[in-house]
Amino acid sequence: MIIEVSIAKRFDEGYEFEDIISFMKESGFFLFSFLKLTHRMGELRPRFADIVFKQRCVITKQEYVADDQRLRYAPSSDGG
């Protein structure tokens, strides 16, 4: 999921950057990467960011291992 967010607070009753990160975490996503940061000329802190969030996956009783850029099934250490 890609979201454009404000990093600098824009409105008195608006969200804080950390609120977005927390909301996405509570919704089962984690911050994966920044695609783009937008600065205003002469400012150090970015104003906006395009952020990639990935959904967390819960894997039970199995483990996936990378092998020659493919994923293959590997039984878990408990025999499952």
C-alpha positions, -999 to +999 in steps of 0.1 A: +000+000+000+014+034-009+003+064+011+011+101+007+014+116+042+023+150+056+053+149+078+050+185+090+017+191+108-006+211+086-038+217+107-045+223+144-068+192+146-049+172+120-029+141+124+007+138+134+031+117+112+035+092+141-003+087+141-003+073+106+026+049+114+007+037+146-026+034+128-010+013+100+008-009+126-025-015+145-041-024+111-014-051+104+010-031+082+046-021+087+066+007+071+086-009+042+101+020+023+100+057+014+094+063-023+096+101-024+103+129+001+091+164-008+109+194+007+101+231+005+130+251-008+153+261+021+137+238+046+155+209+061+124+189+072+104+172+044+068+183+041+053+152+025+064+116+018+051+087-003+055+057+019+052+020+011+035-001+038+035-039+036+010-062+053+024-084+080+020-121+074+017-146+102+032-179+092+026-209+115+041-244+113+060-236+081+089-216+070+097-201+036+133-199+025+148-180-005+166-204-029+179-190-062+154-161-060+125-186-056+106-194-025+103-231-015+085-248+014+108-259+042+093-279+071+095-262+105+120-275+130+092-291+151+084-315+123+052-297+112 
